[in-house]
Amino acid sequence: MYSQYKRVLSLNSAMLALMAFCTYFMCGAAQAEISEKDRRIALPDSIYTTLSDQDSLDRDKDGLKDDYENRLADAWRPHFIFDEKENSRSNINDISLQPFEPVVIFQVRPIGGSAWPRRIQIKWGFLWRLDGGFRASNFCTDYHYGDTQGGTYELISQDGVNWYLDWLELWNSGRENAKSLTINWTKPRSTYWNKMEQRPSPIIYASAGKHHQYINGGECESRRFCDDDCGGGIERTANLTPLGKFNNVGEPNNHNDPFISELAPLGYPQEWVWFAKWKCGCGSDTKQDCFTGGVGASFKTSNKPQCTVPSATYTLFVRDDPPVPPKEVGLLYTVIPTCL
């Protein structure tokens, strides 16, 4: 009887250990899908400007009210889980993960036609000062200053007021339906300075140093690409308002204040969103526009054969003119003459 009890106890202990392991790394297991309530966010009124609206409501001239662009981006802003070895570097003196990283910037714009339902796209930019790389890897021995990663949301609406998160592309796995069981979500948290309903955030597992993005920790742990490693480290929800205003980059031809253009205030001096001051390359390689993580002319990268140049920030966003929908009449005030 005692030996049977020990076997049961041992089995239970093994099961508990397996459950703990799967919880820690998500084990690729299906998570509860996002509810219809949490997939929808309601704006105070339509995001589309009308003929009677003031020009100041849409400073980047894409047909969308700027304040509502910020609300939609903030509703499901990403949440990052890093590896516990993120700051473990052997050959570089820098720490790859700064206290303010990743810097998260975004662009919101209409896509598709004017027929209903209509769609809006949110393009994300995730910025780091350093791509550390893994020195022990047999595959990815490169490192470089400046690291840019990105992602995309697509939202859909029948009236311009109620918006549904339709699909996301934040991971190496590519495009995922918002209701996919493979996506991991945080608990609902505050949005838009507590003025909007609470909503959950999709989780991005960022691999140590390289910041490759995974849909769950288990998928990262099982990859041999770059000997990636994920999970167990600090967690950070994207901060979209580190300067007291939203990190909205606007449109390429209209991105003056309050939009983010210069990246120095965010921690990367001599860097801009829509303009690359620096060109990077290795040796005699042709130089190309790049993001140096704020080190400017001090940029360096590992030697060949794995010389990697970080993409310029503007490559994370759409640079074509947005398809501005036709303006509706809106609220017009009629002057009625009176007879004296």
Order of alpha helices (4+ residues) and beta strands (2+ residues): alpha-alpha-beta-alpha-beta-beta-beta-beta-beta-beta-beta-beta-beta-beta-alpha-beta-beta-beta
